[in-house]
């Protein structure tokens, strides 16, 4: 029986954790291979791991080109190494390089990019660049709230981390500090109405203390709720069969552009749900050590769903724009 109370983090997100741990493990493995035989019994040093990763990056770039998808993992691993030892500028530079390679190979607004953005935000915040971190976090939220990501387990820890960050801001504020995010998030403001009844926001820089406390608590709760909604949808997709949508019937009736757009939107959303469902079933089966035969069938369904979603996305954007 699946413990769905821990579903988002301990089941699906474990895939992301294993991916990160795998990168770190490969750092050590590469360093050990590169180390002299007399020192093989000793743990690989950070400098040896760095050298091994840089050599690997140079090798891939030379053979496959500077935009090869195979560069993503070593660039990410190198950024982790720099971050661990406090070289934030170098860590951010590697994250930027990895992000560019992700975008070239997999397109814009993917969750691979979101994962890198989340780390960059943490680094900027640690460096004291509150405004940069805040602005990047708003971009991250827009990315993970895209329709195609609304039921992806990888968004759960991102949303929960942002919720925890709001609670941390609140704790600092209640302790007597004035974090820059209070102004950046306009937490003092409230909706009021002018003489004509039109709503407007009050000032961001000053106001009621209780307003700030209430706003931060509500925002943290909203992010928690979003994360829980992702988990619930994934649970349903795992428990129930995936509903493969039928392509809309082609008619010769003259229809308005708005009618055609609405029909295409309906089909697009159905395809998006089907692709998400097949992905969820595959990830769950992989984490549960399903048989090779079952995994093969689920992989086939997943790939077909992803291909159809990509095709419908391209068609929709070509006809109606982004």
C-alpha positions, 0 to 999 in steps of 0.5 A: 500500500502506498503511503500517499501522505508522503507521496510527493517527496518520498516516492516521485521526488526520490527520483530527483534525489537519486539523480543528484546523489548519482551526480555526486557519486560520479564526481568521486568515481571520476576522481578516484579513476584519475587519482594515482594508484597509491592514493586509491584507498583515500577519499577523493579530494574536492580538487581531484573531483573538480579536475576530473569533471573539468576534463570530462566536460572538455572531452565531451565538448571536443568530441560532441560539441559545446551544446551536447546534452551529455554536458548537462550532468557534469556541468551540474555536478561541477556547480554542486561541487563549487556550491559546497565549497562556497565558490558561489560565483563559479557555481552560478557560472556552471548553472548558467552554462548547464541551463543554456545546454538544457534549453538548446536540447530540450527547449525553454521552460522545462523542469530541468531548467527549473531545478537549476533555477531553484539552486541559483535562487538559493545561492543568490539569497545566500550571497545577500542578493535578495532582489535578484533571488526574488525576481528569479523566484517569480520567474520560477513560479511562472515556469512550474505553474505552466499547464504541462508541469501542474502534475509533475512531482518535481514541482512539489519540493520547489513549492514546499521550499518556497513555502518554507522561505515565506515562513522564514521571512515571517519568522525574521519579521516577527523577530524584529528584522525587516527582510527586503522581501517584505517590500519586494513582495508588497506584503504591507499592501491591501486592496482598497477602493477609490471613490468610484469603487475601483480597486487599487493596492495600498503602499508597499513600503509601510502599513499594518504589521498584522497585514504582513503577518497574515499575507505571509501566512496565507501565501505559504499556505497557498504554496503548500496547497499547490504542492498537495494538489500536485500530489493528489492528482498524481495519486489519482493517475497512479490508481486509475487508468490513463484516459487516452483522448480521441482526436477531434473529428474533422468537419467541413463546417465553417467555424469561427476562429474562437470556436476552433481555438476552444476545441483545440484547447480542450483536446490539448488539455486532454493530451496534456493530462494523458501525457502526465498520467503515463509519465506518472505511471512510468515513474511510479513503476520504475521506483517500485521495481516493476518487471521489465515487461511492464516498464517497457509497455509503460515507457511506450505509452509515456513516449507516445503521450509525450510525442503527441503533447509536443506535436499538439503544442507545436500546432497550437502555438503555430495557429494561435501563438503562445 
